[in-house]
Amino acid sequence: MTVSTHTIERRTDGDDHIVDITDELQALVHESGIGVGQLTAMVVGSTAALTTIEFEPGLVHHDIAAALERLAPRAGTYEHEKMWHDDNGHSHVRASLIGPSLALPVVGGALPLGTWQQVVLIDLDTRPRERRVIVNIVGD
């Protein structure tokens, strides 16, 4: 069994910025030499998330931002903000709804994603950040 660990670092803009990391993950799987196994990825921090979407400019970005605004509005009242006197209570709620991690199969030395399916990092905080995604690939 082979295990490889990697870090992807990306500068993000905050405010629901979506970054496609699919090509980087596919490259890491290829470089690992693992044919069958599993990739796990986790973004470090409590105001960012990982998921899969159809990554297209404009429409999907707007739709996700609009859905998140309905679920956890920026102007909502958050105990986090009362305690810490900051402005990102909605960011923590949004990140927890999407989740910080993904587990994806490795099949034939690649991630078997659909034609219109990409792995994305979403920065939900209120300011630009340096984000780290920790990636483990395990298999044979």
PyMOL commands that place a pseudoatom at each C-alpha (Angstrom):
pseudoatom trace, name=CA, resn=MET, resi=1, chain=A, elem=C, hetatm=0, pos=[0.000, 0.000, 0.000]
pseudoatom trace, name=CA, resn=THR, resi=2, chain=A, elem=C, hetatm=0, pos=[1.249, 3.456, -0.920]
pseudoatom trace, name=CA, resn=VAL, resi=3, chain=A, elem=C, hetatm=0, pos=[0.390, 6.674, 0.912]
pseudoatom trace, name=CA, resn=SER, resi=4, chain=A, elem=C, hetatm=0, pos=[1.247, 10.152, -0.343]
pseudoatom trace, name=CA, resn=THR, resi=5, chain=A, elem=C, hetatm=0, pos=[0.485, 13.478, 1.299]
pseudoatom trace, name=CA, resn=HIS, resi=6, chain=A, elem=C, hetatm=0, pos=[0.481, 16.845, -0.444]
pseudoatom trace, name=CA, resn=THR, resi=7, chain=A, elem=C, hetatm=0, pos=[-0.534, 20.450, 0.157]
pseudoatom trace, name=CA, resn=ILE, resi=8, chain=A, elem=C, hetatm=0, pos=[-2.248, 22.725, -2.354]
pseudoatom trace, name=CA, resn=GLU, resi=9, chain=A, elem=C, hetatm=0, pos=[-1.916, 26.404, -1.506]
pseudoatom trace, name=CA, resn=ARG, resi=10, chain=A, elem=C, hetatm=0, pos=[-4.126, 28.987, -3.179]
pseudoatom trace, name=CA, resn=ARG, resi=11, chain=A, elem=C, hetatm=0, pos=[-4.724, 32.701, -2.687]
pseudoatom trace, name=CA, resn=THR, resi=12, chain=A, elem=C, hetatm=0, pos=[-8.450, 33.413, -2.513]
pseudoatom trace, name=CA, resn=ASP, resi=13, chain=A, elem=C, hetatm=0, pos=[-10.505, 36.594, -2.616]
pseudoatom trace, name=CA, resn=GLY, resi=14, chain=A, elem=C, hetatm=0, pos=[-13.055, 35.705, 0.080]
pseudoatom trace, name=CA, resn=ASP, resi=15, chain=A, elem=C, hetatm=0, pos=[-16.776, 36.454, -0.350]
pseudoatom trace, name=CA, resn=ASP, resi=16, chain=A, elem=C, hetatm=0, pos=[-17.716, 33.074, -1.884]
pseudoatom trace, name=CA, resn=HIS, resi=17, chain=A, elem=C, hetatm=0, pos=[-14.697, 32.921, -4.219]
pseudoatom trace, name=CA, resn=ILE, resi=18, chain=A, elem=C, hetatm=0, pos=[-14.704, 29.546, -5.993]
pseudoatom trace, name=CA, resn=VAL, resi=19, chain=A, elem=C, hetatm=0, pos=[-11.403, 28.012, -7.169]
pseudoatom trace, name=CA, resn=ASP, resi=20, chain=A, elem=C, hetatm=0, pos=[-11.238, 24.923, -9.393]
pseudoatom trace, name=CA, resn=ILE, resi=21, chain=A, elem=C, hetatm=0, pos=[-8.564, 22.539, -8.053]
pseudoatom trace, name=CA, resn=THR, resi=22, chain=A, elem=C, hetatm=0, pos=[-9.474, 19.528, -10.210]
pseudoatom trace, name=CA, resn=ASP, resi=23, chain=A, elem=C, hetatm=0, pos=[-6.392, 19.604, -12.434]
pseudoatom trace, name=CA, resn=GLU, resi=24, chain=A, elem=C, hetatm=0, pos=[-4.082, 19.837, -9.417]
pseudoatom trace, name=CA, resn=LEU, resi=25, chain=A, elem=C, hetatm=0, pos=[-5.767, 16.852, -7.754]
pseudoatom trace, name=CA, resn=GLN, resi=26, chain=A, elem=C, hetatm=0, pos=[-5.673, 14.781, -10.953]
pseudoatom trace, name=CA, resn=ALA, resi=27, chain=A, elem=C, hetatm=0, pos=[-1.961, 15.599, -11.330]
pseudoatom trace, name=CA, resn=LEU, resi=28, chain=A, elem=C, hetatm=0, pos=[-1.256, 14.509, -7.747]
pseudoatom trace, name=CA, resn=VAL, resi=29, chain=A, elem=C, hetatm=0, pos=[-3.052, 11.202, -8.335]
pseudoatom trace, name=CA, resn=HIS, resi=30, chain=A, elem=C, hetatm=0, pos=[-1.068, 10.648, -11.533]
pseudoatom trace, name=CA, resn=GLU, resi=31, chain=A, elem=C, hetatm=0, pos=[2.244, 11.510, -9.830]
pseudoatom trace, name=CA, resn=SER, resi=32, chain=A, elem=C, hetatm=0, pos=[1.458, 9.165, -6.923]
pseudoatom trace, name=CA, resn=GLY, resi=33, chain=A, elem=C, hetatm=0, pos=[1.408, 6.162, -9.246]
pseudoatom trace, name=CA, resn=ILE, resi=34, chain=A, elem=C, hetatm=0, pos=[-1.632, 4.794, -7.394]
pseudoatom trace, name=CA, resn=GLY, resi=35, chain=A, elem=C, hetatm=0, pos=[-4.011, 2.959, -9.708]
pseudoatom trace, name=CA, resn=VAL, resi=36, chain=A, elem=C, hetatm=0, pos=[-6.773, 2.052, -7.268]
pseudoatom trace, name=CA, resn=GLY, resi=37, chain=A, elem=C, hetatm=0, pos=[-7.442, 3.700, -3.938]
pseudoatom trace, name=CA, resn=GLN, resi=38, chain=A, elem=C, hetatm=0, pos=[-8.818, 6.853, -2.401]
pseudoatom trace, name=CA, resn=LEU, resi=39, chain=A, elem=C, hetatm=0, pos=[-8.018, 10.549, -2.307]
pseudoatom trace, name=CA, resn=THR, resi=40, chain=A, elem=C, hetatm=0, pos=[-9.066, 12.582, 0.689]
pseudoatom trace, name=CA, resn=ALA, resi=41, chain=A, elem=C, hetatm=0, pos=[-8.807, 16.348, 0.742]
pseudoatom trace, name=CA, resn=MET, resi=42, chain=A, elem=C, hetatm=0, pos=[-9.460, 18.809, 3.555]
pseudoatom trace, name=CA, resn=VAL, resi=43, chain=A, elem=C, hetatm=0, pos=[-9.260, 22.595, 3.538]
pseudoatom trace, name=CA, resn=VAL, resi=44, chain=A, elem=C, hetatm=0, pos=[-7.636, 23.994, 6.673]
pseudoatom trace, name=CA, resn=GLY, resi=45, chain=A, elem=C, hetatm=0, pos=[-9.818, 26.574, 8.425]
pseudoatom trace, name=CA, resn=SER, resi=46, chain=A, elem=C, hetatm=0, pos=[-13.417, 27.018, 9.478]
pseudoatom trace, name=CA, resn=THR, resi=47, chain=A, elem=C, hetatm=0, pos=[-14.535, 29.500, 6.805]
pseudoatom trace, name=CA, resn=ALA, resi=48, chain=A, elem=C, hetatm=0, pos=[-13.792, 27.532, 3.639]
pseudoatom trace, name=CA, resn=ALA, resi=49, chain=A, elem=C, hetatm=0, pos=[-15.215, 24.395, 2.073]
pseudoatom trace, name=CA, resn=LEU, resi=50, chain=A, elem=C, hetatm=0, pos=[-14.658, 21.735, -0.591]
pseudoatom trace, name=CA, resn=THR, resi=51, chain=A, elem=C, hetatm=0, pos=[-17.277, 20.292, -2.904]
pseudoatom trace, name=CA, resn=THR, resi=52, chain=A, elem=C, hetatm=0, pos=[-17.909, 19.250, -6.491]
pseudoatom trace, name=CA, resn=ILE, resi=53, chain=A, elem=C, hetatm=0, pos=[-19.855, 21.391, -8.954]
pseudoatom trace, name=CA, resn=GLU, resi=54, chain=A, elem=C, hetatm=0, pos=[-20.069, 22.190, -12.621]
pseudoatom trace, name=CA, resn=PHE, resi=55, chain=A, elem=C, hetatm=0, pos=[-17.467, 24.941, -12.632]
pseudoatom trace, name=CA, resn=GLU, resi=56, chain=A, elem=C, hetatm=0, pos=[-18.682, 27.503, -15.123]
pseudoatom trace, name=CA, resn=PRO, resi=57, chain=A, elem=C, hetatm=0, pos=[-18.119, 31.241, -15.013]
pseudoatom trace, name=CA, resn=GLY, resi=58, chain=A, elem=C, hetatm=0, pos=[-20.983, 33.400, -13.859]
pseudoatom trace, name=CA, resn=LEU, resi=59, chain=A, elem=C, hetatm=0, pos=[-24.064, 31.264, -13.592]
pseudoatom trace, name=CA, resn=VAL, resi=60, chain=A, elem=C, hetatm=0, pos=[-22.909, 28.598, -11.131]
pseudoatom trace, name=CA, resn=HIS, resi=61, chain=A, elem=C, hetatm=0, pos=[-20.993, 31.141, -9.063]
pseudoatom trace, name=CA, resn=HIS, resi=62, chain=A, elem=C, hetatm=0, pos=[-24.098, 33.316, -8.873]
pseudoatom trace, name=CA, resn=ASP, resi=63, chain=A, elem=C, hetatm=0, pos=[-26.385, 30.386, -8.092]
pseudoatom trace, name=CA, resn=ILE, resi=64, chain=A, elem=C, hetatm=0, pos=[-24.213, 29.081, -5.267]
pseudoatom trace, name=CA, resn=ALA, resi=65, chain=A, elem=C, hetatm=0, pos=[-23.762, 32.547, -3.755]
pseudoatom trace, name=CA, resn=ALA, resi=66, chain=A, elem=C, hetatm=0, pos=[-27.528, 33.159, -3.976]
pseudoatom trace, name=CA, resn=ALA, resi=67, chain=A, elem=C, hetatm=0, pos=[-28.350, 29.810, -2.346]
pseudoatom trace, name=CA, resn=LEU, resi=68, chain=A, elem=C, hetatm=0, pos=[-25.862, 30.437, 0.460]
pseudoatom trace, name=CA, resn=GLU, resi=69, chain=A, elem=C, hetatm=0, pos=[-27.317, 33.907, 1.001]
pseudoatom trace, name=CA, resn=ARG, resi=70, chain=A, elem=C, hetatm=0, pos=[-30.773, 32.352, 1.489]
pseudoatom trace, name=CA, resn=LEU, resi=71, chain=A, elem=C, hetatm=0, pos=[-29.420, 29.757, 3.949]
pseudoatom trace, name=CA, resn=ALA, resi=72, chain=A, elem=C, hetatm=0, pos=[-27.033, 31.958, 5.961]
pseudoatom trace, name=CA, resn=PRO, resi=73, chain=A, elem=C, hetatm=0, pos=[-27.517, 35.641, 5.086]
pseudoatom trace, name=CA, resn=ARG, resi=74, chain=A, elem=C, hetatm=0, pos=[-24.644, 38.062, 5.586]
pseudoatom trace, name=CA, resn=ALA, resi=75, chain=A, elem=C, hetatm=0, pos=[-26.952, 40.448, 7.411]
pseudoatom trace, name=CA, resn=GLY, resi=76, chain=A, elem=C, hetatm=0, pos=[-28.209, 37.720, 9.762]
pseudoatom trace, name=CA, resn=THR, resi=77, chain=A, elem=C, hetatm=0, pos=[-27.632, 37.704, 13.510]
pseudoatom trace, name=CA, resn=TYR, resi=78, chain=A, elem=C, hetatm=0, pos=[-24.837, 35.365, 14.598]
pseudoatom trace, name=CA, resn=GLU, resi=79, chain=A, elem=C, hetatm=0, pos=[-23.692, 34.595, 18.129]
pseudoatom trace, name=CA, resn=HIS, resi=80, chain=A, elem=C, hetatm=0, pos=[-20.154, 34.222, 16.751]
pseudoatom trace, name=CA, resn=GLU, resi=81, chain=A, elem=C, hetatm=0, pos=[-20.141, 37.909, 15.802]
pseudoatom trace, name=CA, resn=LYS, resi=82, chain=A, elem=C, hetatm=0, pos=[-21.518, 38.950, 19.182]
pseudoatom trace, name=CA, resn=MET, resi=83, chain=A, elem=C, hetatm=0, pos=[-18.755, 37.048, 20.954]
pseudoatom trace, name=CA, resn=TRP, resi=84, chain=A, elem=C, hetatm=0, pos=[-15.817, 37.984, 18.716]
pseudoatom trace, name=CA, resn=HIS, resi=85, chain=A, elem=C, hetatm=0, pos=[-17.001, 41.373, 17.375]
pseudoatom trace, name=CA, resn=ASP, resi=86, chain=A, elem=C, hetatm=0, pos=[-16.232, 40.420, 13.782]
pseudoatom trace, name=CA, resn=ASP, resi=87, chain=A, elem=C, hetatm=0, pos=[-18.230, 40.100, 10.567]
pseudoatom trace, name=CA, resn=ASN, resi=88, chain=A, elem=C, hetatm=0, pos=[-17.959, 36.480, 9.479]
pseudoatom trace, name=CA, resn=GLY, resi=89, chain=A, elem=C, hetatm=0, pos=[-20.564, 34.526, 11.410]
pseudoatom trace, name=CA, resn=HIS, resi=90, chain=A, elem=C, hetatm=0, pos=[-22.290, 33.678, 8.137]
pseudoatom trace, name=CA, resn=SER, resi=91, chain=A, elem=C, hetatm=0, pos=[-18.954, 32.393, 6.775]
pseudoatom trace, name=CA, resn=HIS, resi=92, chain=A, elem=C, hetatm=0, pos=[-18.665, 29.785, 9.536]
pseudoatom trace, name=CA, resn=VAL, resi=93, chain=A, elem=C, hetatm=0, pos=[-22.257, 28.633, 9.050]
pseudoatom trace, name=CA, resn=ARG, resi=94, chain=A, elem=C, hetatm=0, pos=[-21.877, 28.405, 5.262]
pseudoatom trace, name=CA, resn=ALA, resi=95, chain=A, elem=C, hetatm=0, pos=[-18.628, 26.442, 5.556]
pseudoatom trace, name=CA, resn=SER, resi=96, chain=A, elem=C, hetatm=0, pos=[-20.176, 23.975, 7.988]
pseudoatom trace, name=CA, resn=LEU, resi=97, chain=A, elem=C, hetatm=0, pos=[-23.141, 23.402, 5.646]
pseudoatom trace, name=CA, resn=ILE, resi=98, chain=A, elem=C, hetatm=0, pos=[-20.901, 22.519, 2.687]
pseudoatom trace, name=CA, resn=GLY, resi=99, chain=A, elem=C, hetatm=0, pos=[-18.140, 20.821, 4.682]
pseudoatom trace, name=CA, resn=PRO, resi=100, chain=A, elem=C, hetatm=0, pos=[-14.352, 21.002, 4.785]
pseudoatom trace, name=CA, resn=SER, resi=101, chain=A, elem=C, hetatm=0, pos=[-13.469, 17.700, 3.134]
pseudoatom trace, name=CA, resn=LEU, resi=102, chain=A, elem=C, hetatm=0, pos=[-14.055, 15.223, 0.338]
pseudoatom trace, name=CA, resn=ALA, resi=103, chain=A, elem=C, hetatm=0, pos=[-13.266, 11.552, -0.180]
pseudoatom trace, name=CA, resn=LEU, resi=104, chain=A, elem=C, hetatm=0, pos=[-12.975, 10.520, -3.823]
pseudoatom trace, name=CA, resn=PRO, resi=105, chain=A, elem=C, hetatm=0, pos=[-12.138, 7.143, -5.369]
pseudoatom trace, name=CA, resn=VAL, resi=106, chain=A, elem=C, hetatm=0, pos=[-9.045, 6.623, -7.469]
pseudoatom trace, name=CA, resn=VAL, resi=107, chain=A, elem=C, hetatm=0, pos=[-9.806, 4.297, -10.381]
pseudoatom trace, name=CA, resn=GLY, resi=108, chain=A, elem=C, hetatm=0, pos=[-7.407, 3.557, -13.195]
pseudoatom trace, name=CA, resn=GLY, resi=109, chain=A, elem=C, hetatm=0, pos=[-4.927, 6.091, -11.846]
pseudoatom trace, name=CA, resn=ALA, resi=110, chain=A, elem=C, hetatm=0, pos=[-7.393, 9.003, -11.966]
pseudoatom trace, name=CA, resn=LEU, resi=111, chain=A, elem=C, hetatm=0, pos=[-10.364, 10.569, -10.194]
pseudoatom trace, name=CA, resn=PRO, resi=112, chain=A, elem=C, hetatm=0, pos=[-13.446, 9.306, -12.084]
pseudoatom trace, name=CA, resn=LEU, resi=113, chain=A, elem=C, hetatm=0, pos=[-15.245, 12.643, -12.269]
pseudoatom trace, name=CA, resn=GLY, resi=114, chain=A, elem=C, hetatm=0, pos=[-18.154, 13.355, -14.585]
pseudoatom trace, name=CA, resn=THR, resi=115, chain=A, elem=C, hetatm=0, pos=[-17.686, 15.434, -17.720]
pseudoatom trace, name=CA, resn=TRP, resi=116, chain=A, elem=C, hetatm=0, pos=[-19.077, 18.562, -16.033]
pseudoatom trace, name=CA, resn=GLN, resi=117, chain=A, elem=C, hetatm=0, pos=[-17.898, 17.776, -12.491]
pseudoatom trace, name=CA, resn=GLN, resi=118, chain=A, elem=C, hetatm=0, pos=[-15.011, 19.657, -10.941]
pseudoatom trace, name=CA, resn=VAL, resi=119, chain=A, elem=C, hetatm=0, pos=[-13.591, 19.745, -7.420]
pseudoatom trace, name=CA, resn=VAL, resi=120, chain=A, elem=C, hetatm=0, pos=[-13.691, 23.261, -6.013]
pseudoatom trace, name=CA, resn=LEU, resi=121, chain=A, elem=C, hetatm=0, pos=[-12.437, 25.186, -3.022]
pseudoatom trace, name=CA, resn=ILE, resi=122, chain=A, elem=C, hetatm=0, pos=[-14.904, 27.826, -1.834]
pseudoatom trace, name=CA, resn=ASP, resi=123, chain=A, elem=C, hetatm=0, pos=[-13.615, 30.650, 0.356]
pseudoatom trace, name=CA, resn=LEU, resi=124, chain=A, elem=C, hetatm=0, pos=[-16.559, 31.869, 2.402]
pseudoatom trace, name=CA, resn=ASP, resi=125, chain=A, elem=C, hetatm=0, pos=[-14.723, 34.381, 4.594]
pseudoatom trace, name=CA, resn=THR, resi=126, chain=A, elem=C, hetatm=0, pos=[-15.083, 38.149, 4.279]
pseudoatom trace, name=CA, resn=ARG, resi=127, chain=A, elem=C, hetatm=0, pos=[-11.519, 38.868, 3.196]
pseudoatom trace, name=CA, resn=PRO, resi=128, chain=A, elem=C, hetatm=0, pos=[-8.766, 37.452, 0.976]
pseudoatom trace, name=CA, resn=ARG, resi=129, chain=A, elem=C, hetatm=0, pos=[-6.855, 34.524, 2.452]
pseudoatom trace, name=CA, resn=GLU, resi=130, chain=A, elem=C, hetatm=0, pos=[-4.072, 32.060, 1.785]
pseudoatom trace, name=CA, resn=ARG, resi=131, chain=A, elem=C, hetatm=0, pos=[-5.818, 28.680, 1.809]
pseudoatom trace, name=CA, resn=ARG, resi=132, chain=A, elem=C, hetatm=0, pos=[-4.259, 25.252, 2.266]
pseudoatom trace, name=CA, resn=VAL, resi=133, chain=A, elem=C, hetatm=0, pos=[-5.805, 22.009, 1.148]
pseudoatom trace, name=CA, resn=ILE, resi=134, chain=A, elem=C, hetatm=0, pos=[-4.222, 18.866, 2.600]
pseudoatom trace, name=CA, resn=VAL, resi=135, chain=A, elem=C, hetatm=0, pos=[-4.453, 15.891, 0.231]
pseudoatom trace, name=CA, resn=ASN, resi=136, chain=A, elem=C, hetatm=0, pos=[-3.835, 12.227, 1.079]
pseudoatom trace, name=CA, resn=ILE, resi=137, chain=A, elem=C, hetatm=0, pos=[-3.813, 9.550, -1.587]
pseudoatom trace, name=CA, resn=VAL, resi=138, chain=A, elem=C, hetatm=0, pos=[-3.872, 5.933, -0.421]
pseudoatom trace, name=CA, resn=GLY, resi=139, chain=A, elem=C, hetatm=0, pos=[-3.889, 2.772, -2.491]
pseudoatom trace, name=CA, resn=ASP, resi=140, chain=A, elem=C, hetatm=0, pos=[-2.069, 0.328, -4.686]
for i in range(1, 140): cmd.bond("trace and resi %d" % i, "trace and resi %d" % (i + 1))
show_as sticks, trace
zoom trace
